[in-house]
Amino acid sequence: MYQTTAENYEIMTKLSSDFEREPLGYIVFQIPDWENLDNKLNKNLFFGLQLIKALPYKKIFNEIFDDDENEFEKMIKIYNYVKTNYSWNQTFSVYASTDLNKIMEIEEGNNADINLLLTMLLRNADLEANPVIISTIDNGMIDTSFASISQFNHVISAVEINEKVYLLDAIEPVSYTHLTLPTKR
């Protein structure tokens, strides 16, 4: 693999820590671990809690689905629907900027808005879909020795169908729908 610039090798080292004030006034800092970070994201109003809200998806599904689609065809149709009908405002974030129902009305949002909406629509079609946080090249490489949300700047959607995982990014107008991870072993 070739890297285009030396900056691609930089690792962001912004430490994020939680702290608690002890009764005697001491402050105890705790560096979060990956499980703690995952739990915080799942409980966050602008990330995980977005994925449990009700969305008005039936009209969309009636418009794009036939009666006999398999899971892969459903995934492609939902992915293409979101790519075609929602505009990215050129802002990267791990968090949604507003409620997903509002995004469905205004049809524009940041990358998290659009890809969390994609994930939710995929789930409503009974597909196994989950958001995945990543870091773009411009944001730097992830240092796995500590868990910090500041290392990430983008959300995509992962869908598992027949033991294959498809990674989808609906903000790119020209992107591949067949990006897959190796099969499980």
Sequence and secondary structure as in RCSB ss.txt:
>XXXX:A:sequence
MYQTTAENYEIMTKLSSDFEREPLGYIVFQIPDWENLDNKLNKNLFFGLQLIKALPYKKIFNEIFDDDENEFEKM
IKIYNYVKTNYSWNQTFSVYASTDLNKIMEIEEGNNADINLLLTMLLRNADLEANPVIISTIDNGMIDTSFASIS
QFNHVISAVEINEKVYLLDAIEPVSYTHLTLPTKR
>XXXX:A:secstr
   SSGGGG B      EEEE TTS EEEE   HHHHHHHHHH TTTGGGGGS    HHHHHHH  TT  HHHHH
HHHHHHHHHH EE S   SS SS HHHHHHH EE HHHHHHHHHHHHHHTT EEEEEEE  TTT B  TTS  GG
G  EEEEEEEETTEEEEE TT SS  S  EE    
